[in-house]
Amino acid sequence: MTVRMKAMLRVLGIVVAVLLVFAAAQSRAPADGVLTTSDGDTVDVTESARAAGLRFAAGVTPAQREWIGAAIARARPEAARLIAEVDGLVVVGTYAERGETLGITRGSEKGFTVDLNIALLDGDRVMDRATVVLHELGHVIDFALVRKDVNARLDEQIPRGGPCGLAIDCDRIEERFADTFAKWALNGAVAEIGAGYGIAMPSSLEDWGAPLAQLAYALPES
């Protein structure tokens, strides 16, 4: 299977996940579920979910939990605050597959799963761990916290065109957000080679991230 096909499948999986999350949320989650929405756009984060913290699937080893935590610890304070708001909705798991896909985020009425490709991230893509973890959590923040109108304004600031911007697998708004979120969260410390699609940076990462910083400051205290 080609890299392009794999990337398209990854995007398809994310799009399906978004539809599942919001179809479930807009009809309200069942009593034992997690996700509901009051505005039909973002997810209601309950006090219990906010206090829960990140959870790990059974197969995630202590060493892997350590580097996942270290990746999150590299996020700038505003990004860390956004992650802390949604991490109680997330279960992190792993899978092992050779290829180019480094992580997959999915959603359901129960919450989100972030699966990381340890065949690569515990192998020759160790350098990409922080970028991948923050990219995938960026998807959760996008789906759960960022209003569509804000997302559209953010997307307008991300350059288009070039070998990546014209490709279907990296020109979707959710991928552009997650890629740029990871760069903003890491204060631009993302290599031009390695993880991600190589989507061009906005002219100012600080200006791009300003609405996210405002959102972070407006969140209730954990």
C-alpha positions in Angstrom: 0.0 0.0 0.0 1.4 3.4 -0.9 2.2 6.1 1.7 -0.5 8.3 0.0 -3.1 5.5 0.4 -2.1 5.0 4.0 -2.5 8.7 4.7 -5.9 8.8 3.0 -7.0 5.9 5.1 -5.8 7.7 8.2 -7.7 10.8 7.3 -10.8 8.8 6.6 -10.6 7.2 10.0 -10.4 10.6 11.6 -13.3 11.9 9.6 -15.4 8.9 10.5 -14.4 9.4 14.2 -15.6 13.0 14.1 -18.9 12.0 12.7 -19.4 9.3 15.3 -18.5 11.7 18.1 -20.9 14.5 17.1 -23.7 12.3 15.9 -23.7 10.7 19.3 -23.1 14.0 21.2 -25.9 15.9 19.4 -28.4 13.2 20.3 -27.0 13.3 23.9 -24.9 10.6 25.3 -26.5 7.8 27.3 -26.5 8.1 31.1 -23.4 6.0 31.4 -21.6 7.8 28.6 -19.1 10.7 28.6 -19.8 13.0 25.8 -22.6 15.5 25.5 -22.9 18.9 23.8 -24.8 22.0 24.8 -24.1 24.0 21.7 -24.0 21.2 19.0 -20.4 22.1 18.3 -18.1 21.4 21.3 -18.1 18.7 24.0 -19.3 19.3 27.5 -16.4 18.4 29.8 -17.9 17.3 33.2 -16.1 17.8 36.5 -15.6 14.0 36.8 -14.0 13.9 33.3 -11.9 16.9 34.0 -10.6 15.3 37.2 -10.0 11.8 35.7 -6.8 12.5 33.8 -5.3 10.5 30.9 -5.9 6.8 30.9 -3.9 4.0 29.3 -4.9 0.8 27.6 -3.7 -2.4 29.3 -0.9 -3.0 26.7 0.9 0.3 27.2 4.1 -0.4 29.1 5.5 1.7 31.9 8.3 2.9 29.6 5.9 4.0 27.0 3.7 5.8 29.6 6.9 7.6 30.6 7.7 8.9 27.2 4.1 9.8 26.5 4.0 11.8 29.7 7.4 13.4 28.8 6.0 14.5 25.4 3.0 16.1 27.1 5.3 17.8 29.6 7.0 19.6 26.7 3.9 21.5 25.7 3.8 25.2 26.4 1.6 26.2 29.4 -1.5 27.2 27.4 -1.4 24.0 25.3 -0.9 22.0 28.5 -4.0 23.6 30.0 -6.1 22.6 26.9 -4.7 19.1 27.2 -5.6 18.9 30.9 -9.2 19.9 30.0 -9.7 17.0 27.7 -7.3 14.3 28.9 -9.9 12.7 31.1 -11.8 11.9 27.9 -8.9 10.0 26.4 -7.6 6.5 26.5 -4.1 6.1 25.0 -3.3 2.8 23.4 -0.6 1.4 21.1 -0.3 -0.7 17.9 2.6 -1.9 15.9 2.7 -1.4 12.1 5.5 -0.7 9.7 4.7 2.2 7.3 4.2 5.9 7.7 1.2 6.3 10.0 2.4 7.3 13.4 -0.8 7.8 15.3 -4.6 7.5 15.0 -7.3 9.4 16.9 -10.9 8.1 17.1 -14.0 9.1 18.9 -17.2 7.7 20.1 -20.0 8.7 22.5 -17.8 7.4 25.3 -14.8 9.5 24.6 -11.6 9.4 22.5 -8.9 6.9 21.8 -5.4 7.9 20.7 -3.4 4.9 19.4 0.4 5.4 18.9 2.5 3.3 16.5 5.2 1.9 18.7 6.8 -0.1 15.9 8.0 3.3 14.7 7.9 5.5 17.9 9.9 2.9 19.8 12.0 2.3 16.7 13.6 4.7 14.2 11.1 7.5 14.8 11.9 8.2 18.5 12.6 11.8 17.6 9.0 12.3 16.6 7.4 11.2 19.8 6.5 14.7 21.2 5.2 15.9 17.8 3.0 12.8 17.3 1.6 12.8 20.9 0.7 16.5 20.7 -0.6 16.2 17.1 -3.0 13.5 18.2 -4.1 15.3 21.3 -4.6 18.3 19.1 -7.3 16.4 17.3 -9.1 15.8 20.6 -8.8 19.5 21.5 -10.1 20.4 18.0 -13.1 18.1 18.2 -13.9 18.8 21.9 -13.1 22.4 22.5 -12.6 24.5 19.4 -15.7 26.1 17.9 -16.1 25.8 14.1 -15.9 29.5 13.5 -12.6 29.7 15.5 -11.3 26.7 13.6 -12.1 28.4 10.3 -10.3 31.6 11.3 -7.2 29.6 12.4 -7.2 27.7 9.1 -7.2 30.9 7.2 -3.8 31.7 8.7 -2.2 28.4 7.6 -0.5 28.7 4.2 -1.8 26.5 1.4 -0.1 25.3 -1.8 3.2 23.5 -2.4 3.7 19.7 -2.6 1.9 19.1 0.7 -0.8 21.8 0.6 -2.2 20.5 -2.7 -2.4 16.9 -1.6 -5.7 15.5 -0.4 -4.1 13.7 2.6 -2.7 16.8 4.3 -5.1 19.6 3.2 -8.0 18.7 5.4 -8.8 21.3 8.1 -8.5 18.8 11.0 -5.0 17.7 9.9 -3.9 21.3 9.3 -5.1 22.2 12.8 -3.5 19.2 14.6 -0.2 19.7 12.7 -0.1 23.4 13.6 -1.2 22.8 17.2 1.8 20.5 17.7 4.1 23.2 16.3 2.5 25.9 18.5 2.6 23.6 21.6 6.3 23.0 21.1 7.0 26.7 20.4 8.0 25.8 16.8 10.5 23.1 17.8 9.4 20.7 15.1 11.9 19.5 12.5 11.0 20.0 8.8 11.6 16.3 8.3 10.0 13.7 10.5 6.5 13.5 11.8 3.6 15.4 10.3 2.7 16.4 6.9 5.2 19.3 6.6 2.3 21.8 6.5 3.7 25.3 6.3 3.6 27.4 9.5 1.5 30.5 9.8 3.5 33.8 9.5 3.3 34.0 13.3 2.7 30.9 15.5 2.0 33.2 18.4 -0.8 35.1 16.6 -2.2 31.8 15.3 -2.3 30.3 18.8 -3.7 33.4 20.5 -7.4 32.3 20.3 -6.3 28.9 21.8 -4.4 30.7 24.6 -7.6 32.8 25.3 -9.6 29.6 25.4 -7.1 28.0 27.8 -7.3 31.0 30.2 -11.1 30.9 30.1 -11.3 27.3 31.2 -12.4 26.4 34.7 -9.7 25.5 37.1 -8.9 21.8 37.3 
